[in-house]
Amino acid sequence: MAGLTVEHLVKSFGSFRALDDVSLAVGDGEFVAILGASGCGKTTLLRQIAGFDRPDGGRIVIGDAVVSAPDRHVPPERRRIGIVFQSYALWPHMTVAENVGYGLDSAGVREPERSRRITDALALVRLDGFADRRPALLSGGQRQRVALARCLVTEPSLVLLDEPLANLDVHLRAGMEDQFAQFHARTRTTMIYITHDQAEAMALADRIAVMDQGRVLQFAAPSTLYREPADATVARFIGEGMVVPVTVRKNEGDAHCDVDLFGVPMRMRCAPGQRQGPASAVLRSGDLVPATGNAGGLDAVVTRTVYKGGHFRIEARLAAGVPEAQDLLLHLEVAEPSTLAAGQALRIAVHDGWVLPT
């Protein structure tokens, strides 16, 4: 096992900068997800870590060894990195054992060590007894575990997972999330998980690096990303956050600020050094509830209701008279039964929020 350090990494393709001053420090044994929409730079970053491409600036360190820099490039086969691809990339004419042992053959590992390591790798991914099967006789989840075993049998210091669950249906993905989490708990192998699926990243990773336009916007634990996003882009991407304008009236010094939200005074969580004046805040659907009685709140009109099984997603726009909120769509969850329907007036109480740091 080994830690990973990426320092000020830059990679351009012509005039397009795919990686723009990317820095990450991944601890030994940590499970880190690289999360972002298509085109954000996460696959380019994986290729840099794997050694498939050279950087234009910055450097990559695995353990204590510099493996990438403008004047130094250690080839992929010498980095002791294992990679699990989205497509599995299994040889159809080989058995499971032959697929798993392919990297050992290339490395010159001989019997009986070869068989022992194949057996151990298959046991690690819960595929004991599958050694003689062909990939065509396996389920999608089993094929993905074979690909993981083939990666692990070479005893890599670092494992890269390139959207490994993207080809699986929703039920298999849930099962494989459990498999990956259990595997990491057993081995404590350093793992870098590339994904565009925030639910996967939240379920699996110790920390998540959110990327956009070639930059890392925030690198933090899942709960921190959700509760304390660093900016509006992270707030909107993680958990469908609703970014709203507020005016900070007072920083209470207790991790809370007094703010005005569309003329309604309330308290929100904030950073210790948050300044007074105009700012933005993020609201989560769980922060919003229909107000009862004469309770204060935001006057809105329901635009859509969607049944989600046991609850409804209610979408609403603020009532006329709030010009700065004309394009703002609020959403909240209401347990069934519910009589709310499109066109109905609704007062929304805001129970929590986070002022984006300024």
C-alpha positions in Angstrom: 0.0 0.0 0.0 1.0 3.6 -0.6 -0.3 7.1 -0.3 -0.7 9.3 -3.3 0.3 13.0 -3.7 -0.7 15.1 -6.7 0.9 18.6 -6.7 -0.1 21.4 -9.0 -0.8 19.1 -11.9 -1.4 20.6 -15.3 -2.3 18.9 -18.6 -3.3 20.6 -21.8 -4.5 19.3 -25.2 -3.8 22.1 -27.6 -5.5 25.2 -26.2 -7.7 23.2 -23.9 -6.5 22.8 -20.3 -7.9 19.5 -19.1 -6.2 19.7 -15.7 -5.6 23.1 -14.1 -3.4 23.2 -11.0 -4.8 20.0 -9.5 -3.5 19.0 -6.0 -4.5 16.1 -3.8 -3.0 14.3 -0.8 -4.4 10.8 -0.4 -3.4 8.9 2.8 -2.1 5.3 2.9 -5.1 3.0 2.9 -7.6 5.8 2.2 -10.6 5.4 -0.2 -11.0 8.5 -2.3 -13.6 9.2 -5.0 -13.0 11.7 -7.8 -16.4 13.0 -8.6 -17.6 15.2 -11.4 -19.7 15.5 -14.6 -18.5 14.3 -18.0 -15.6 16.4 -19.2 -14.6 17.7 -15.8 -11.1 16.1 -16.0 -11.5 13.1 -13.8 -10.5 10.5 -16.5 -7.5 12.7 -17.5 -6.4 12.7 -13.9 -6.7 8.9 -13.7 -4.6 8.5 -16.9 -2.0 10.8 -15.3 -1.9 8.7 -12.1 -1.7 5.5 -14.1 1.2 6.8 -16.2 -0.6 6.7 -19.5 0.1 10.4 -20.2 2.8 12.8 -19.2 2.0 16.0 -17.3 2.8 19.5 -18.6 3.4 20.7 -15.1 3.4 19.6 -11.5 4.2 16.1 -10.2 2.7 12.9 -8.9 4.2 11.0 -5.9 3.3 7.4 -5.0 4.6 6.5 -1.6 7.9 8.3 -1.5 8.7 8.0 -5.2 8.1 10.7 -7.8 6.5 8.9 -10.8 5.4 11.9 -12.9 6.9 15.3 -13.6 7.8 17.2 -16.7 11.3 15.8 -16.6 10.5 12.4 -15.2 8.1 9.6 -16.2 7.9 6.2 -14.7 6.0 3.9 -17.1 2.7 2.3 -16.0 4.2 -1.2 -15.6 6.7 0.0 -13.0 4.2 2.0 -10.9 2.7 -1.0 -9.1 -0.8 0.3 -9.8 -3.8 -1.9 -10.4 -6.7 -0.7 -12.6 -10.3 -1.9 -12.8 -12.0 -0.6 -15.9 -15.7 0.0 -16.6 -15.7 -2.6 -19.3 -14.2 -5.4 -17.2 -11.8 -6.2 -20.1 -11.8 -10.0 -19.5 -10.5 -12.5 -22.0 -13.5 -14.5 -23.1 -11.5 -17.6 -24.1 -9.8 -17.8 -20.7 -11.1 -19.2 -17.4 -11.6 -17.0 -14.4 -8.3 -18.3 -13.0 -6.5 -17.7 -16.2 -7.8 -14.1 -16.4 -6.8 -13.4 -12.8 -3.4 -14.9 -13.3 -2.6 -13.1 -16.6 -0.7 -10.3 -14.8 1.3 -12.9 -12.8 2.4 -14.6 -16.0 3.6 -11.3 -17.4 5.5 -10.6 -14.2 7.2 -14.1 -14.3 5.5 -15.4 -11.1 5.8 -19.3 -11.2 4.1 -22.2 -9.5 3.2 -22.8 -6.7 3.2 -19.1 -5.8 1.1 -18.3 -8.9 -1.8 -20.7 -7.9 -1.6 -19.5 -4.3 -2.0 -15.9 -5.2 -4.9 -16.6 -7.6 -6.7 -18.6 -4.9 -6.2 -15.9 -2.4 -7.4 -13.2 -4.8 -10.6 -15.1 -5.7 -11.3 -15.7 -2.0 -10.8 -12.0 -1.3 -13.6 -11.1 -3.8 -15.9 -14.0 -2.7 -15.4 -16.1 -5.9 -14.1 -19.3 -4.4 -15.1 -22.2 -6.6 -15.4 -20.1 -9.8 -11.8 -20.6 -11.0 -12.7 -22.9 -13.9 -15.6 -20.9 -15.3 -15.6 -18.7 -18.4 -16.6 -15.1 -18.2 -19.7 -15.8 -20.4 -21.1 -17.9 -17.6 -20.8 -15.1 -15.0 -23.2 -12.3 -14.0 -22.1 -8.7 -14.5 -21.3 -8.4 -10.8 -19.2 -11.5 -10.8 -17.3 -10.3 -13.9 -16.5 -7.1 -12.1 -15.2 -9.0 -9.1 -13.0 -11.1 -11.5 -11.6 -7.8 -12.8 -11.0 -6.7 -9.2 -9.2 -10.0 -8.4 -7.0 -9.7 -11.5 -6.0 -6.2 -10.3 -5.3 -7.4 -6.7 -3.4 -10.5 -7.5 -0.3 -8.5 -8.5 -0.3 -6.9 -5.1 -0.5 -3.2 -6.2 0.4 -0.4 -4.0 -2.5 1.7 -5.3 -5.8 0.7 -7.0 -7.6 2.9 -9.6 -11.3 2.2 -10.3 -12.6 3.8 -13.5 -16.4 4.0 -13.1 -16.5 0.2 -12.4 -20.2 0.0 -11.8 -21.4 2.1 -14.7 -22.4 -1.0 -16.8 -24.4 -2.7 -14.0 -28.1 -2.4 -13.4 -29.3 -0.6 -10.2 -29.6 -3.8 -8.1 -26.2 -5.1 -9.1 -24.7 -1.6 -8.4 -26.0 -1.7 -4.8 -24.6 -5.1 -4.2 -21.2 -4.2 -5.7 -21.1 -1.1 -3.6 -21.2 -3.4 -0.6 -18.6 -5.6 -2.1 -16.2 -2.7 -2.6 -16.8 -1.4 0.9 -16.2 -4.8 2.4 -13.1 -5.4 0.3 -11.6 -2.0 1.3 -12.4 -2.7 5.0 -10.6 -6.1 4.8 -7.5 -5.0 2.9 -7.1 -1.2 3.6 -5.7 -0.9 0.1 -5.3 2.7 -1.1 -8.1 3.2 -3.7 -9.0 6.0 -6.1 -12.5 5.7 -7.4 -13.5 7.7 -10.6 -17.2 8.3 -10.9 -19.9 10.7 -12.0 -22.4 9.1 -9.6 -22.5 11.1 -6.4 -24.6 8.4 -4.6 -21.7 5.9 -5.2 -19.1 8.3 -4.1 -21.0 9.2 -0.9 -21.6 5.5 0.0 -18.0 4.4 -0.5 -15.4 7.1 -0.1 -13.6 8.4 3.0 -13.2 11.7 1.1 -14.4 13.0 -2.2 -12.7 15.4 -4.6 -15.3 17.3 -6.6 -13.9 18.4 -10.0 -15.2 20.9 -12.5 -13.4 22.3 -15.6 -10.2 20.7 -14.8 -10.0 21.9 -11.2 -10.6 20.4 -7.8 -13.3 22.6 -6.2 -13.4 20.9 -2.8 -11.8 17.8 -1.3 -13.6 16.7 1.9 -15.6 14.0 3.7 -19.0 13.3 2.2 -20.9 14.9 5.1 -18.8 18.0 4.8 -19.5 18.3 1.1 -23.2 18.0 1.7 -23.5 20.2 4.8 -20.7 22.8 4.1 -20.1 23.1 0.4 -17.2 25.4 -0.5 -19.0 27.2 -3.4 -22.2 27.3 -5.4 -21.0 24.8 -8.0 -20.4 22.1 -5.3 -23.6 23.1 -3.6 -25.7 22.5 -6.7 -23.9 19.4 -7.8 -24.0 17.6 -4.4 -27.5 16.7 -3.3 -29.4 19.1 -5.7 -28.6 22.1 -3.4 -30.7 25.2 -3.9 -28.5 28.3 -3.9 -30.4 31.4 -2.8 -29.3 35.1 -2.1 -29.2 36.2 1.5 -28.0 39.2 3.5 -25.9 38.4 6.5 -26.8 40.7 9.3 -24.7 39.4 12.1 -22.1 36.6 12.7 -23.0 35.2 16.1 -19.6 33.6 16.5 -21.2 30.2 17.4 -21.1 28.8 13.8 -24.4 30.6 13.0 -25.3 33.8 11.3 -28.4 36.0 11.4 -29.6 36.4 7.8 -32.4 37.8 5.7 -33.8 35.4 3.1 -36.2 37.2 0.8 -37.1 39.5 3.6 -37.6 36.7 6.2 -35.2 36.8 9.2 -33.6 33.5 10.2 -30.5 31.8 11.5 -28.2 29.7 9.3 -25.0 27.8 9.8 -21.9 29.7 8.6 -18.1 29.7 8.7 -16.5 31.5 11.7 -15.1 34.3 9.6 -18.2 34.9 7.5 -18.6 38.6 6.7 -21.7 40.7 6.9 -23.5 41.8 3.7 -24.8 40.2 0.6 -24.0 36.5 0.2 -25.4 33.2 -1.0 -26.7 30.2 1.0 -27.5 26.6 0.1 -30.8 25.0 1.2 -31.4 21.2 1.1 -34.8 19.6 0.5 -34.7 18.3 4.1 -34.4 21.9 5.4 -37.8 22.8 3.9 -41.2 21.9 5.3 -44.7 23.1 4.8 -45.4 25.8 7.4 -48.3 25.2 9.8 -50.7 27.6 11.4 -49.4 31.2 11.5 -45.7 30.2 11.3 -43.5 32.4 9.2 -42.0 31.3 6.0 -41.7 31.8 2.3 -44.9 32.2 0.2 -44.7 30.0 -2.8 -46.9 28.3 -5.5 -46.6 24.5 -6.2 -45.6 23.9 -9.8 -45.3 20.1 -9.8 -45.7 17.0 -7.5 -43.9 13.7 -8.2 -44.7 10.6 -6.3 -41.6 8.9 -5.0 -43.0 5.9 -3.1 -44.0 6.8 0.5 -43.4 10.5 -0.1 -43.9 13.3 -2.7 -41.3 15.6 -4.2 -42.9 19.0 -4.2 -41.5 21.6 -6.6 -42.5 25.3 -6.0 -41.7 28.8 -7.0 -41.8 31.8 -4.8 -45.0 33.9 -5.1 -45.1 37.1 -7.1 -43.3 40.1 -5.6 -39.9 38.5 -5.2 -38.2 39.5 -8.5 -34.8 38.1 -7.5 -36.3 34.6 -7.1 -38.3 34.4 -10.3 -36.0 31.7 -11.8 -35.5 29.8 -8.4 -37.2 26.4 -8.1 -37.5 25.1 -4.6 -38.1 21.4 -3.9 -39.0 19.6 -0.7 -40.3 16.2 0.4 -43.7 15.6 1.9 -44.8 12.3 3.3 -48.0 10.8 1.9 -50.9 11.2 2.1 -50.6 14.7 0.6 -53.2 16.9 -1.1 -50.7 19.4 -2.5 -51.2 19.9 -6.3 -49.9 22.2 -9.0 -51.2 25.7 -8.7 -51.8 25.5 -5.0 -50.4 28.1 -2.6 -47.8 26.9 -0.1 -45.9 28.5 2.7 -42.5 27.0 3.2 -40.6 27.1 6.5 -36.8 27.0 6.3 -35.3 25.1 9.2 -31.6 25.2 8.2 -29.2 26.4 5.6 -25.5 27.0 5.0 -24.0 30.4 4.1 -21.5 29.8 1.3 -18.1 31.2 2.5 -17.2 34.7 1.1 
